[in-house]
Amino acid sequence: MLYELVAISRVTKYGSHALEAKEVSSTIGKLILNNRGIIRNIKSLGLTTLPKIITKDQERHFRGHKFLMLFDSSSSVQNEILRTLKNDPRVIRSLITKVESKNLVVENSIDRSIS
């Protein structure tokens, strides 16, 4: 099954905001690859100001680094990824959606909305 992960990682230092997003995506990527999955695309959506202050683990966040990952895996691996993201203090929010791809061209939601 093809899934799309959109996540917001916390920003600890303004100069190195992409570092935590890179570490989180690396952790999730290793989890996918170790369970015989395929990573199709990883895209950084950059540093953004959040629309409202988000509290997680008694920390308040007003900025976050968004990234998108397109991957193939089984549903059990997808549940394990969600559990890992929920317990990871570096991740503020995450969402995994199933991508319906009847054709051979695989695109993420951002590329589909532009074209």
C-alpha positions as CSV (number, residue, x, y, z in Angstrom):
1,M,0.0,0.0,0.0
2,L,1.1,3.5,-0.8
3,Y,1.1,6.0,2.1
4,E,1.9,9.7,2.5
5,L,3.3,11.0,5.8
6,V,3.2,14.7,6.6
7,A,4.9,15.6,9.9
8,I,5.9,18.8,11.8
9,S,9.1,18.5,13.8
10,R,10.0,20.9,16.6
11,V,12.5,23.7,16.2
12,T,15.1,24.0,19.0
13,K,17.5,26.4,17.4
14,Y,16.6,28.8,14.7
15,G,19.8,28.2,12.7
16,S,19.6,24.4,12.6
17,H,15.9,24.0,12.2
18,A,16.2,21.2,9.6
19,L,18.4,19.0,11.7
20,E,15.6,17.5,13.8
21,A,13.4,17.0,10.8
22,K,16.3,15.2,9.1
23,E,16.8,13.0,12.2
24,V,13.1,12.1,12.4
25,S,12.8,11.3,8.7
26,S,16.0,9.2,9.0
27,T,14.5,7.3,11.9
28,I,11.2,6.7,10.1
29,G,13.0,5.8,6.9
30,K,15.1,3.1,8.6
31,L,11.9,1.7,10.2
32,I,10.3,1.4,6.8
33,L,13.4,-0.1,5.1
34,N,14.0,-2.6,7.9
35,N,10.4,-3.9,7.5
36,R,10.7,-4.4,3.7
37,G,9.1,-1.1,2.7
38,I,10.0,1.3,-0.1
39,I,10.6,5.0,0.3
40,R,9.4,6.8,-2.9
41,N,10.0,10.5,-2.0
42,I,11.1,12.7,0.9
43,K,10.4,16.4,0.5
44,S,11.1,19.2,2.9
45,L,8.4,21.8,3.1
46,G,10.5,24.2,5.2
47,L,10.2,26.2,8.4
48,T,6.8,27.6,9.1
49,T,5.0,29.5,11.8
50,L,2.2,27.4,13.1
51,P,-1.3,28.8,12.9
52,K,-1.7,28.3,16.7
53,I,0.5,27.5,19.6
54,I,0.7,23.7,19.9
55,T,1.5,22.0,23.2
56,K,3.2,18.6,23.4
57,D,5.0,17.1,26.3
58,Q,4.6,20.3,28.4
59,E,6.4,22.3,25.7
60,R,4.8,25.1,23.7
61,H,5.7,25.3,20.0
62,F,4.9,28.2,17.6
63,R,7.3,27.2,14.8
64,G,7.9,23.9,13.1
65,H,9.7,22.3,10.2
66,K,7.3,20.4,7.9
67,F,8.3,17.4,5.8
68,L,6.5,15.0,3.5
69,M,7.4,11.3,2.9
70,L,5.8,9.0,0.3
71,F,6.4,5.3,1.0
72,D,5.1,1.8,0.4
73,S,4.6,-0.6,3.3
74,S,2.2,-2.9,5.0
75,S,-0.5,-1.7,7.3
76,S,1.2,-3.2,10.4
77,V,4.3,-1.1,9.6
78,Q,2.2,2.0,9.1
79,N,0.7,1.4,12.6
80,E,4.2,1.0,14.0
81,I,5.3,4.3,12.4
82,L,2.3,6.1,13.9
83,R,3.2,4.7,17.3
84,T,6.8,5.8,16.9
85,L,5.9,9.3,15.8
86,K,3.5,9.7,18.7
87,N,6.1,8.8,21.3
88,D,8.9,10.8,19.7
89,P,9.3,14.2,21.5
90,R,10.8,15.8,18.3
91,V,7.5,15.4,16.4
92,I,4.8,18.0,17.1
93,R,2.1,16.6,14.8
94,S,2.0,13.8,12.2
95,L,-0.6,12.4,9.7
96,I,-0.5,9.4,7.5
97,T,-2.9,9.0,4.6
98,K,-3.4,6.2,2.1
99,V,-2.7,7.3,-1.5
100,E,-5.1,5.9,-4.1
101,S,-2.9,5.2,-7.1
102,K,-4.6,3.4,-9.9
103,N,-2.0,4.6,-12.5
104,L,1.7,4.0,-12.6
105,V,2.6,7.7,-12.0
106,V,3.1,8.1,-8.2
107,E,2.9,11.7,-7.0
108,N,2.5,13.3,-3.6
109,S,-0.4,15.5,-2.8
110,I,1.6,18.8,-3.3
111,D,2.7,17.8,-6.8
112,R,-0.9,16.7,-7.7
113,S,-2.3,20.1,-6.5
114,I,0.2,22.1,-8.6
115,S,-0.4,20.2,-11.8
